[in-house]
Amino acid sequence: MGQIIDGVGLAQKVKQEVKLRVQEHRQRGKPVYLVAVMVGGSPAGEIFAQRQADTCAAVGIDYQLLKLGRESAHEEVQQTISKLNHDPTVSGIMLHLPLPGHLNATELQYHIDPEKDVEGVNPANIGHVVYGKTLIAPFTAQACIELIKATGVELRGAEVTVVGASQIVGRPIALLLTEQMATVTICHIATRDLKLHTRRADIVVAAAGVPGLITAQHVKSGAVVIDVGINRVKAADGTNKTVGDVDFDSVAPLASFITPVPGGVGPMTVAMLLQNSLRCADLLQAKTIGSGADRSLE
Amino acid sequence: MGQIIDGVGLAQKVKQEVKLRVQEHRQRGKPVYLVAVMVGGSPAGEIFAQRQADTCAAVGIDYQLLKLGRESAHEEVQQTISKLNHDPTVSGIMLHLPLPGHLNATELQYHIDPEKDVEGVNPANIGHVVYGKTLIAPFTAQACIELIKATGVELRGAEVTVVGASQIVGRPIALLLTEQMATVTICHIATRDLKLHTRRADIVVAAAGVPGLITAQHVKSGAVVIDVGINRVKAADGTNKTVGDVDFDSVAPLASFITPVPGGVGPMTVAMLLQNSLRCADLLQAKTIGSGADRSLE
């Protein structure tokens, strides 16, 4: 029976470490300060923002939600981001999605100072990953790497199959894994023979958004299985429940390690966001000191 | 016997098409104008720049080499790039590498306006590829895509193995192929069993920089073989010659299509740079018109 990779427990550990380092920043008079920009509100968005505020407060990160009107012009949102970029008290900036239809998300994300881009969404930051100069990694992808590392399984030389080639999850995961010298195969909806690739893999990362896609026929014995899927489905009794992309009951007995859903990648994703916020504060500190040192992670 | 993919012939076709479109830009009073920035000179660098100037001239692209002193501070180079970014007559900007040791290439490349980044080196541009919003593709990777497309072989669903995970070639190629819905495996020096992956592949892209790495034992019958390698080796008679990563004589009889070295990827790379220059001029025109349209290629 595969060992459960305890996402909740690992996330707690990360949060504790982040909390200590965040306190150090506060003690030197430069608290870690995250500003989230929301254009137009929504009840769901407000709830999400409140949760973020609580998560930040729990580790000592100051958080502010900056709300702009739904009709705000592109130029106005861009100027708001610019001000935050230049504000020496702001460590990190987030941009709530979705944006109202008249705004171009990619252009606005590109406008966030890469060193304050806590979510790692600025295309330049994913470009930095490709170029081996990771500054801020996209947090879901980073969560997967940390969960794999927690198993102690060697990434260098490992055969890894990523199922799902989405822009914000699958592809960044594939890039981070390649940077760790794994041999990565990226599968998706056009892949002719998914099982061929997943059965070969030492590590399967399922990020397709298809409930129960990965079954016992898809994995070899002893594989590490990372389930990124978050799918809301109706249980037999009519209630809603959250399941991953992996058929847990049939796959867990085969795997060496497996992440549950919920309680696996999800909590770790939140922890990575907090870790990124700390990373941004460290970068800001280094910049202020004027260190000319190479600030990339590698 | 595999069909030779004629890189020289295809490049010529691309250049002709570029030449016609470049002329259109000149006729409307906005000639395509490329500026290359070189910090500190070298005889090899000057020769290379002259060749670039000739290549541009051959298709009607204006070209200027802007030389800065070897001791130029980062701020000065950045300001030079800024001025070019804001100069409405400049379509494209290139930055000669290598730069003197005190300068940070990645930061300067990031400073080039992504829409004027003819080489596609700004990390934001490779980020745009990952995010499915390709603006300017890195030209060597784009050359490979064009050569594969020239064979008529379907990329969607194709099994493709990229040998070599370099930042400027292998990884961008893998990303562009994934965007085309191929199933991509990225191999490199830490891959345990290279043959396992290359023998499975419908298309092998060799970009490892190792002469003769890919032999008849590495490819399945009927594979498409794209050789990106440019290796200078000593021939049996003591003279220098250029060979690729593929053992051409043993592989060509097996392949359906194969690029020779020289005469394959190399000439196509140059053509892609010219095509990118045109692309930049088109983007500048669209911007001037003030079109709010989505300017991504996809």
Interface residues (C-beta under 8 A of the other chain):
Chain A: N104 T106 Y110 P114 N122 P123 A124 N125 I126 G127 H128 V130 Y131 G132 K133 R156 G157 E159 A165 Q167 I168 R171 P172 A174 L175 T178 M181 A182 T183 V184 T185 I186 C187 H188 I189 A190 T191 R192 H197 D294 S296
Chain B: N104 T106 Y110 P114 N122 P123 A124 N125 I126 G127 H128 V130 Y131 G132 K133 R156 G157 E159 A165 Q167 I168 R171 P172 A174 L175 T178 M181 A182 T183 V184 T185 I186 C187 H188 I189 A190 T191 R192 H197 D294 S296
